[in-house]
Amino acid sequence: MVDFYVFQDAAGVSMAAAELMLERAQQAVEEHGRFVLALSGGSTPGLLFELLAEEPFRDVFPWEKTFVFWGDDRAVGPEHEWSNYLMAHKKLLSVVPVPESQVFRIQGELGAVRATEVMSADLESVFGTDGIPRFDFLLQGIGGDGHTASLFPGTDALDAQGWVAPVIAPPANPAVDRVTLTFPVLNAARLALFLVVGQGKKDVFNEILSDPEAGSRYPAARVESEETLWFVDEAALGVLS
């Protein structure tokens, strides 16, 4: 199931995302004792992280039963300015009581290939080896070229069947090696939530919205989790204020 929801601005998108994440976290803990999510990078989720780190979310979220992964990251260390982990750590994870043993950052400083192996082992430690990992919640973004996670148009990772794949020098800025979850894992998730804000995403989002064949050009359109939601602001939709 794919649904689209439009909000006035980035603040509205972020608040709705925080409320949804809390709801699904509480539901997951009630149903199977834990909440496993994968965070995204980029600038868009920053406000969401700040909201989750503040009341009322900070005090009612089941942090001690939350397990945190990332959908992708660059092959850099955790304190590098290009690290997706860095923003999440500064704005959220250093503030809320998630057990350190339940935070599985991508160890990009090892290089993309070795970091892929380590992340695969981390996934096995949480999900086991019987079947594809099934995240409760994937936080997704989209680039101007239609990529999501580090699944870029025209790269080998699009067809990878393992859980995690290295992405060597993708056509991105910066063009640094990356590590990414693959489509088999993304599409096995209970929920994938795309956050799309700003006029810079307007063209690609509207093509995905209007063209049933958009998945052949834009990897983000190929994400089909059990439930896939797009939270979009008016600027990304092209609504004039």
Secondary structure, 3 states (H helix, E strand, C coil): CEEEEEECCHHHHHHHHHHHHHHHHHHHHHHHCCEEEEECCCCCCHHHHHHHCCCCHHHHCCHHHEEEEECEEECCCCCCCCCHHHHHHHHHHCCCCCCHHHECCCCHHHCHHHHHHHHHHHHHHHHCCCCCCCCCEEEECCCCCCCECCECCCCHHHHCCCCEEEECCCCCCCCCCEEEECHHHHCCCCCEEEEECCHHHHHHHHHHHHCCCHHHCCHHHHCCCCCEEEEEEHHHHCCCC
